[in-house]
Amino acid sequence: MGLGPSDRARGVTGRIEPGWEAGRSAAAFVESVGVNVHNGYGQTPYGEDPQRIANLVARLGIHHLRDGTYPGQTKICTLDRHYAASGVYFDFIVSPAETDEQLSAWNSCTIPAAESYEGYNEYDQSGNPNWVPVLQAAQQQVSAFANGLGLLAVGPSLTSESDYAAVGPVPARAGNMHDYFAGFNPETPGWGGKDRFGIYGSLAYNIAVARQTTGSAPMWSTETGYGDAPGTPGYVPAVTKMHYELRTLFCQFNAGVPRTYLYELVDEGGGSFGSFGLVDAKTAPKPVFHALAALLRRLSVKRSAPASLEYSLTAGPSVEHTLLALGGGRFALAVWQGVPEWNPNTDQPIAVSPQPVSLAFPVAPHRLSVTTFAPSGEPVTQTMTPQNSVTLYVDGGVSLVDIGR
């Protein structure tokens, strides 16, 4: 029953006829969320206060981190083991020229922290004129190493359509894309030229391009996010960053992306990506941190299987949604307007008028509430009188409707 960009392109209206919609597992959504860290960066909060970083990860409630390997640095692999003991596991990026012996030593030191090993990171930007055969051979090594441990092998990340084509098929059980949206909203239809893969910049384009190396394997997004430092490429204000990053997680989950790693946990300062953190350089949480932590708390259940909900939804064509099953007859319905809040070409805000979303149920729910997120990122929950039909108003922020049957 999803009303997505492809539906709108076919002229589907905002009316969802009464019927059953299959809600996907809320637990699967929570497991789809990860974040990039740099535990080996000594002159940053990562290296200076690793316990503070671990506390932030725990507050977020995420279970998946992406980081590099640091052969010989036993303090870091001990730290990673502590993460694993608390249920947080790593996608480890293999660095150029690392030998099997070094990888084996690292894996032994970090057991059981690893859940996957990933090919070289954006090696097409290395300046090595022979980068293609080097990367192809390296991915053979990464795949054999991960498979030998019973772990997932993730393909390499690249930076352009032509570079994915140059590498061609490589062995991997998950694909890899870096899908930054350059200050545009995550539902953007794209902002560049169009070819057989779609319009440059769109999520569909990014997935299709990355499939050139890993085919039909599940596609991971190992880097995505937004910066909030004025004057830097892809800048958006802090509240828009909060809205866009939550929407990115839902959009990519809707598109079948099983893992999305936000870039990154902590601002490192300087450069185009210096303000992409969920917390600032002094580790003070930004609005997106508070909102993401609250969202994951509300969706975290020990386990939840897909289940169906009978209802109808009436909304304008800009409204997107994700239905999640929480178990025990409970559902969480995320709704938002998939529209831009910021013009990255002019660095000006775009006003988003709240739009009505009407929900109707053949049998009134026993429980009904809606949670929104204040500009600070803190959740605001309003309990509604359970009845057969309700109307709420949504803007560019995610609203989470809790429905109990």
C-alpha positions as CSV (number, residue, x, y, z in Angstrom):
1,M,0.0,0.0,0.0
2,G,3.0,2.3,-0.1
3,L,2.6,5.5,-2.0
4,G,6.1,6.2,-3.3
5,P,7.8,8.3,-6.0
6,S,7.2,5.6,-8.6
7,D,3.5,5.6,-7.8
8,R,3.3,9.3,-8.2
9,A,5.0,9.1,-11.5
10,R,2.2,6.8,-12.7
11,G,-0.4,9.3,-11.5
12,V,-1.6,7.4,-8.4
13,T,-3.5,9.7,-6.1
14,G,-3.1,10.0,-2.4
15,R,-6.1,7.7,-1.7
16,I,-5.2,4.3,-0.4
17,E,-8.3,2.1,-0.6
18,P,-9.3,0.2,2.5
19,G,-7.5,-3.1,2.8
20,W,-4.7,-5.0,4.4
21,E,-1.2,-3.6,4.3
22,A,1.7,-5.9,5.2
23,G,3.7,-4.2,7.9
24,R,7.4,-5.0,7.9
25,S,9.2,-6.0,11.0
26,A,10.1,-3.1,13.3
27,A,13.1,-5.1,14.5
28,A,14.3,-5.4,10.9
29,F,14.1,-1.6,10.6
30,V,16.2,-1.1,13.8
31,E,18.7,-3.6,12.5
32,S,19.0,-1.6,9.2
33,V,20.5,1.4,11.0
34,G,24.2,1.8,11.5
35,V,26.7,4.6,11.9
36,N,30.3,5.2,10.8
37,V,33.0,5.7,13.5
38,H,36.8,6.2,13.4
39,N,38.0,4.5,16.6
40,G,41.6,4.7,15.4
41,Y,41.7,8.5,14.9
42,G,43.8,9.5,17.9
43,Q,43.5,13.3,17.8
44,T,39.7,13.3,17.8
45,P,37.1,12.4,20.4
46,Y,37.2,8.8,19.1
47,G,40.7,8.4,20.3
48,E,40.7,10.8,23.2
49,D,37.6,9.5,25.0
50,P,36.6,6.1,23.7
51,Q,34.3,5.5,26.7
52,R,32.4,8.7,25.9
53,I,32.0,7.4,22.3
54,A,30.8,4.0,23.6
55,N,28.3,5.8,25.8
56,L,26.9,7.7,22.8
57,V,26.5,4.5,20.8
58,A,24.6,3.0,23.7
59,R,22.4,6.0,24.0
60,L,21.6,5.8,20.3
61,G,20.5,2.2,20.6
62,I,22.2,1.1,17.3
63,H,23.7,-2.3,16.9
64,H,26.0,-1.7,13.9
65,L,29.2,0.3,13.4
66,R,31.4,0.7,10.4
67,D,35.1,1.3,10.9
68,G,38.5,0.5,9.5
69,T,40.9,-2.2,10.6
70,Y,43.9,-1.3,12.8
71,P,46.4,-4.2,12.8
72,G,48.6,-4.2,15.8
73,Q,46.5,-1.7,17.8
74,T,45.3,-4.0,20.5
75,K,43.7,-1.2,22.5
76,I,41.2,-0.7,19.7
77,C,40.4,-4.3,19.1
78,T,39.9,-4.7,22.9
79,L,37.5,-1.8,22.6
80,D,35.7,-3.5,19.7
81,R,35.3,-6.6,21.8
82,H,33.6,-4.6,24.5
83,Y,31.2,-3.3,21.9
84,A,30.4,-6.8,20.8
85,A,29.7,-7.8,24.4
86,S,27.0,-5.1,24.4
87,G,25.5,-6.3,21.2
88,V,27.2,-3.9,18.8
89,Y,29.0,-5.4,15.8
90,F,31.3,-4.1,13.0
91,D,31.6,-3.9,9.3
92,F,35.4,-3.7,9.0
93,I,36.8,-1.9,5.9
94,V,39.9,-3.6,4.6
95,S,42.8,-1.1,3.9
96,P,45.0,-1.3,0.8
97,A,47.9,-3.8,1.0
98,E,46.7,-5.5,4.1
99,T,47.8,-9.1,4.1
100,D,45.8,-12.2,5.1
101,E,48.1,-12.5,8.1
102,Q,47.3,-9.0,9.2
103,L,43.6,-9.5,8.7
104,S,43.7,-12.8,10.6
105,A,45.5,-11.2,13.5
106,W,43.0,-8.4,13.5
107,N,40.0,-10.7,13.4
108,S,41.5,-12.9,16.2
109,C,42.0,-9.8,18.3
110,T,38.5,-8.5,17.8
111,I,36.5,-11.8,18.0
112,P,33.5,-11.7,18.1
113,A,33.1,-8.0,16.9
114,A,33.1,-8.6,13.2
115,E,29.9,-9.2,11.2
116,S,31.3,-8.3,7.8
117,Y,34.4,-7.3,6.0
118,E,34.3,-4.7,3.2
119,G,36.4,-4.1,0.2
120,Y,38.6,-1.0,-0.3
121,N,36.9,2.4,0.4
122,E,36.6,4.7,-2.7
123,Y,39.9,3.3,-4.1
124,D,39.1,4.8,-7.4
125,Q,40.2,8.1,-5.8
126,S,43.6,6.7,-4.7
127,G,45.6,8.1,-7.6
128,N,46.9,4.6,-8.4
129,P,46.9,4.3,-12.2
130,N,46.4,0.5,-11.8
131,W,43.6,0.9,-9.3
132,V,41.1,-1.4,-11.3
133,P,43.2,-4.6,-11.3
134,V,44.4,-3.9,-7.8
135,L,40.8,-3.5,-6.5
136,Q,39.6,-6.5,-8.3
137,A,42.3,-8.7,-6.8
138,A,41.8,-7.2,-3.4
139,Q,38.0,-8.0,-3.5
140,Q,38.9,-11.6,-4.3
141,Q,41.0,-11.6,-1.1
142,V,38.3,-9.9,1.0
143,S,35.6,-12.3,-0.2
144,A,37.7,-15.4,0.5
145,F,38.7,-14.1,3.9
146,A,35.1,-13.2,5.0
147,N,33.6,-16.4,3.6
148,G,36.2,-18.5,5.4
149,L,35.1,-17.0,8.6
150,G,31.4,-17.4,7.9
151,L,31.0,-13.6,7.7
152,L,29.5,-11.3,5.1
153,A,31.7,-10.0,2.3
154,V,30.7,-6.5,1.2
155,G,31.8,-5.1,-2.1
156,P,34.0,-2.0,-2.5
157,S,32.6,1.5,-2.6
158,L,33.3,3.7,-5.7
159,T,32.5,7.2,-6.6
160,S,31.2,7.2,-10.1
161,E,29.1,5.3,-12.6
162,S,32.0,4.8,-14.9
163,D,34.3,3.5,-12.2
164,Y,31.7,0.9,-11.1
165,A,31.6,-0.2,-14.8
166,A,35.4,-0.3,-15.0
167,V,35.6,-2.7,-12.1
168,G,32.8,-4.9,-13.2
169,P,31.5,-8.0,-11.3
170,V,33.4,-8.9,-8.2
171,P,32.6,-11.5,-5.5
172,A,30.5,-10.1,-2.6
173,R,27.4,-11.1,-0.7
174,A,26.3,-7.4,-0.4
175,G,26.7,-4.5,-2.7
176,N,28.0,-1.1,-1.6
177,M,27.0,2.5,-2.4
178,H,27.8,5.9,-1.0
179,D,24.6,7.8,-1.7
180,Y,25.0,11.3,-0.5
181,F,22.2,13.7,-1.6
182,A,24.2,16.9,-1.8
183,G,21.8,18.9,0.2
184,F,18.7,17.7,-1.7
185,N,16.0,15.7,0.1
186,P,16.4,11.9,0.1
187,E,13.3,11.5,-2.0
188,T,14.8,13.7,-4.8
189,P,14.1,12.4,-8.3
190,G,17.7,13.5,-9.0
191,W,19.4,16.6,-10.2
192,G,21.7,15.6,-13.1
193,G,21.6,13.9,-16.4
194,K,19.5,10.8,-17.2
195,D,20.8,7.5,-18.7
196,R,19.9,3.8,-18.5
197,F,20.4,3.9,-14.7
198,G,18.0,6.7,-14.1
199,I,18.5,10.4,-13.1
200,Y,21.8,11.2,-11.4
201,G,21.5,11.7,-7.7
202,S,18.3,9.7,-7.0
203,L,18.3,6.7,-4.7
204,A,17.2,4.5,-7.6
205,Y,20.1,5.7,-9.7
206,N,22.6,5.1,-6.9
207,I,21.3,1.5,-6.4
208,A,21.3,0.7,-10.1
209,V,24.9,2.0,-10.6
210,A,26.3,0.1,-7.7
211,R,24.7,-3.1,-9.0
212,Q,27.3,-3.1,-11.8
213,T,29.8,-4.8,-9.4
214,T,27.6,-7.0,-7.2
215,G,24.5,-7.7,-9.3
216,S,21.4,-8.8,-7.4
217,A,23.1,-9.0,-4.0
218,P,21.4,-6.9,-1.3
219,M,22.6,-3.3,-1.6
220,W,24.1,-1.7,1.5
221,S,24.5,2.0,1.9
222,T,27.8,2.3,3.8
223,E,27.8,6.1,3.8
224,T,25.1,8.7,3.6
225,G,24.1,11.8,5.5
226,Y,24.1,15.6,5.6
227,G,26.5,18.3,6.9
228,D,25.3,21.3,8.9
229,A,28.2,23.7,8.8
230,P,27.2,26.8,6.7
231,G,29.4,27.3,3.7
232,T,30.3,23.7,3.2
233,P,29.1,21.5,0.2
234,G,25.7,19.9,0.8
235,Y,24.9,22.1,3.9
236,V,21.5,21.9,5.4
237,P,20.3,23.5,8.7
238,A,20.4,21.3,11.8
239,V,16.6,20.7,11.9
240,T,16.5,19.8,8.2
241,K,19.4,17.4,8.8
242,M,17.3,15.7,11.5
243,H,14.3,15.5,9.2
244,Y,16.3,14.3,6.1
245,E,18.4,11.7,7.9
246,L,15.4,10.0,9.6
247,R,13.6,10.1,6.2
248,T,16.7,8.7,4.5
249,L,16.6,5.6,6.8
250,F,12.9,5.0,6.0
251,C,13.3,5.7,2.3
252,Q,16.2,3.3,2.0
253,F,14.4,0.7,4.1
254,N,11.4,1.0,1.8
255,A,13.7,0.6,-1.2
256,G,14.9,-2.8,0.1
257,V,18.3,-1.5,1.4
258,P,18.9,-3.8,4.4
259,R,21.7,-1.7,6.0
260,T,22.3,2.1,6.0
261,Y,25.3,3.6,7.8
262,L,24.9,7.3,8.5
263,Y,28.1,9.2,8.2
264,E,29.2,9.7,10.9
265,L,28.9,9.7,14.7
266,V,31.2,12.7,15.7
267,D,32.1,15.9,13.8
268,E,35.8,15.9,13.1
269,G,36.0,19.5,11.8
270,G,37.4,20.8,8.6
271,G,36.8,19.7,5.0
272,S,33.6,19.0,3.2
273,F,32.5,16.2,5.6
274,G,33.6,17.8,8.9
275,S,30.1,18.5,10.1
276,F,28.3,15.3,9.2
277,G,28.2,14.0,12.8
278,L,25.3,13.1,14.9
279,V,27.1,14.9,17.7
280,D,29.5,17.9,17.4
281,A,33.2,18.0,17.8
282,K,32.8,18.3,21.6
283,T,30.4,15.3,21.5
284,A,27.3,17.4,22.3
285,P,24.3,15.7,20.6
286,K,22.6,17.4,17.7
287,P,18.9,17.3,17.2
288,V,19.3,14.3,14.8
289,F,21.0,12.4,17.6
290,H,18.1,12.9,20.0
291,A,15.5,12.1,17.4
292,L,17.2,9.0,16.1
293,A,17.7,7.7,19.7
294,A,14.0,8.3,20.5
295,L,12.9,6.7,17.3
296,L,14.9,3.5,17.8
297,R,13.7,3.3,21.4
298,R,10.1,3.3,20.3
299,L,10.7,0.7,17.6
300,S,13.0,-1.6,19.6
301,V,11.3,-4.9,20.5
302,K,13.0,-8.2,21.2
303,R,11.5,-9.6,18.0
304,S,8.7,-8.8,15.6
305,A,7.5,-10.6,12.6
306,P,5.8,-9.0,9.6
307,A,2.0,-8.6,10.2
308,S,-0.8,-7.0,8.3
309,L,-3.0,-4.1,9.3
310,E,-6.5,-3.3,7.8
311,Y,-6.9,0.4,7.3
312,S,-7.0,3.1,4.7
313,L,-4.9,6.3,4.3
314,T,-5.9,9.4,2.4
315,A,-3.2,12.0,1.8
316,G,-1.8,14.3,-0.8
317,P,0.8,13.0,-3.3
318,S,3.7,14.4,-1.3
319,V,3.1,12.1,1.6
320,E,5.3,9.0,2.1
321,H,4.9,6.3,4.7
322,T,6.3,3.1,6.2
323,L,4.3,0.6,8.2
324,L,6.1,-1.4,10.8
325,A,4.8,-4.3,12.9
326,L,5.8,-4.2,16.6
327,G,4.2,-7.5,17.6
328,G,1.3,-8.2,19.9
329,G,-1.1,-6.4,17.5
330,R,0.8,-3.1,17.6
331,F,2.0,-1.2,14.6
332,A,4.1,2.0,14.0
333,L,3.1,4.0,11.0
334,A,5.8,6.6,10.0
335,V,4.4,9.3,7.8
336,W,6.1,12.4,6.3
337,Q,6.1,14.7,3.3
338,G,8.8,13.7,0.9
339,V,9.5,17.3,-0.2
340,P,12.5,19.6,0.0
341,E,12.9,21.9,3.0
342,W,16.1,23.5,1.7
343,N,17.3,24.7,-1.7
344,P,21.0,23.8,-1.9
345,N,21.4,25.9,-5.0
346,T,20.5,29.1,-3.3
347,D,21.1,28.1,0.4
348,Q,17.5,29.2,1.2
349,P,14.8,27.4,3.2
350,I,11.7,26.1,1.4
351,A,8.5,26.4,3.4
352,V,6.6,23.2,3.9
353,S,2.9,23.5,4.6
354,P,1.4,20.8,6.8
355,Q,-0.8,18.4,4.9
356,P,-3.7,16.4,6.3
357,V,-3.3,12.6,6.5
358,S,-6.6,10.8,7.2
359,L,-6.5,7.3,8.7
360,A,-9.6,5.0,8.8
361,F,-9.9,1.7,10.5
362,P,-12.8,-0.8,10.1
363,V,-12.4,-1.6,13.8
364,A,-11.3,1.2,16.1
365,P,-7.8,0.6,17.6
366,H,-7.5,0.1,21.3
367,R,-4.5,2.4,21.4
368,L,-3.7,5.4,19.2
369,S,-1.0,8.1,19.6
370,V,1.3,10.2,17.4
371,T,4.9,11.2,18.2
372,T,6.6,14.1,16.4
373,F,10.1,15.5,17.0
374,A,10.7,19.0,18.3
375,P,13.4,21.2,16.7
376,S,15.6,20.0,19.6
377,G,15.0,16.4,18.5
378,E,13.1,15.5,21.6
379,P,10.0,13.4,21.1
380,V,6.6,14.9,21.7
381,T,3.8,12.3,22.0
382,Q,0.1,13.1,21.8
383,T,-2.4,10.5,22.8
384,M,-5.5,10.4,20.6
385,T,-8.9,9.0,21.4
386,P,-9.2,5.6,19.7
387,Q,-11.8,5.8,17.0
388,N,-12.5,4.6,13.5
389,S,-11.0,7.6,11.8
390,V,-8.5,10.3,12.6
391,T,-6.7,13.1,10.8
392,L,-3.3,14.4,11.5
393,Y,-1.1,17.0,9.8
394,V,2.4,16.2,8.7
395,D,5.2,18.4,7.4
396,G,8.8,17.5,6.5
397,G,9.5,15.8,9.8
398,V,8.6,12.2,10.5
399,S,5.5,11.6,12.5
400,L,5.2,8.1,14.1
401,V,1.7,6.9,14.7
402,D,1.4,4.1,17.3
403,I,-1.6,1.8,16.5
404,G,-2.7,-0.9,18.9
405,R,-5.3,-3.4,17.9
